[in-house]
Amino acid sequence: MALWKISVENSGIINGVRIEKGMSIEYVTKTTTPPLQSLSQHKDAINQLFKVTYKN
């Protein structure tokens, strides 16, 4: 298992949602492969973590 910290480096709007530089989440994977390297597998989980962490 590996714990990853995923941080936003540039502010912008993604799918109609504003993200700001410095926002971050922690994400656990079963393998040591970086989640952003295989984004198609982890995209939904990462999106959900950002939504839950930074909900209105």
Sequence and secondary structure as in RCSB ss.txt:
>XXXX:A:sequence
MALWKISVENSGIINGVRIEKGMSIEYVTKTTTPPLQSLSQHKDAINQLFKVTYKN
>XXXX:A:secstr
 EEEEEE  S EEETTEEE TT EEEEEESSSS TTTTHHHHHHHHHHHHHHHT  
